[in-house]
Amino acid sequence: YLLKTHMQPERVLYVSSQNASTIFPAFANRLEYSKEEKKILITLHNLQKNDSDIYVCAGVLKNSTFLSVSRSGTMVLIKEVEQTDCSNKSWGIYGLIIVVALLFFVLICRTLYRVVMKKYFQKRKPNPVYEDMSYSSRCNTLVRT
């Protein structure tokens, strides 16, 4: 037997020497076990606050109706955890990522715009090729007949 002993005494599991088993109603669909020689591995699922208790293993001796309880049990304490709605948090994170991406895009566009406008309005250097077109230089080159 697997028994709850203190808070709300009740039977949880019975496994006979012929491997016949009984899972008691309070733990139906919430208990799995496997047996290997003289060892039994028990797993409880979907624990509830009222499952908190001390669990002990007990055996029935041959030709007796008394239970032989193991000296120590296992204390199981279930603490209720407040569940939060994760879907609202994920939308907040996605929204924050989108806003940061848009701000980064605006920053890049503004920087590129300033660079292009600066180049466009920048004073252009005069052409290094210079030709003197003043009157005095033209007079010397005139052909006279």
N, C-alpha and C positions, 0 to 999 in steps of 0.2 A: 504494500500500500504506500501511496504518497498521501500525507495528511496535512491539513492546516490545523494548527493546534491551539492558538491563543485567542485571537480577536473574534473569530467566527469559526469554531471548529467544524470541519467537514472533510469528507473524503474527496480526493482529487483524482486519483488513478489507482486501479487495481490490476496487477499482472500476476497470473497464476503460473505455477511451475510448468504447466502444459502450454504456456504462451497465450492463453486466452486472456483478453484484457477488457477492462471496462473503464471508460472515461466518464466521470460523473458530469451531470448536466451543466453545472456552473462553468465547466471548462471545455465543453463540447466545441469543436472547431477552433480552439485556442491552445491546444496541447498536442505536441508530437513527442513520441518516444521511440527509442531503438534499444534493442536488447542484444547484448553480446556476452555469452556465457553467464557470468554472475553479475555483470554490470548493466545498468540501465541508464541511458542518457535521456533526460527529460528537458524539453524546451517549451516554454510558455510564450504565447504571442498575445498581442493586443491587451496588455495588462491594464487593469483598472485600479482605481484608488482602493477599492475594497478587497483587492488581491493581496494587499500588504498583510503579512503575517509571518509566523515561523513555520516552515515546512519541514516535516520529518519523514523518514522512511520507517516503515514498520513491517514486521513479518508475522505470519501466523505459524506457530510451532506445530509440528505433526501431533495429531491426537490431542489438540488443545483448542480452546475457543478464545484464548487470550492473545493479545497482540504483544509482540516483543518490539519495543520502540528503540531506535538507535539513540545513543547518548546525546548526540548533538544534532541540531537541525540547521537549516539555512534560513536566515532572516531575509525576507524580501520586503523592501520598503518602496512603495510607489509614490513618487512625488508628482503632483499635478503640475503640468507645464502649460503656461498660457500660450496658446497658439496665435500666431500673427498671420495676417493676410499678406503673403509674399507678393501677390500679383500687383498690389499698389506700389510696393517698393521698386519692383522691376521697371514699371512705367516711369517712375521718377528718375531712375538711373538712365534709361534710354533717352528721356527728355533732356537730361543734363548733357549727355554725350552729343546729342543733336545740336544743342545751343552752343557748346564749345566748338564743334566742327564749323557751324555757321560763322561764329566770331572769327575763327582762324581764317576762313575763306575770305571774309570781308577785309581782314588785316592784309592778307596777301594781295587782294585786288587793289586796295588803297595804295599799298607800297608800289606795285607795278605802275599804277596810274601816275603817281608822283614822279617816278623815274622817267617815264615816257614824256610827261609834260615838261619836266626840267630839261630834257634833251631838246625838245621842240623849241622852247623859248630861250635856250642858251645862246649867248652872242656868238656869232660865228667869227672865227679868226679870218682876217683878210687874206686874200690869195697871195702867196709869197711871190708870185711873178708880178713884177711891177714895171710898168712902162711909163716913162715920163712923157706926158702929152702937153707939156707947157709950151708956150709960144716960142721961147728962146731956143728950145731944142728943135722945134719944127723948122725954124728959120734956117738953121744950118744944113738942113737936109733938102732944102728946096733946090730944084734944078733951075738954073737961070740960063736963059738963052740970049 
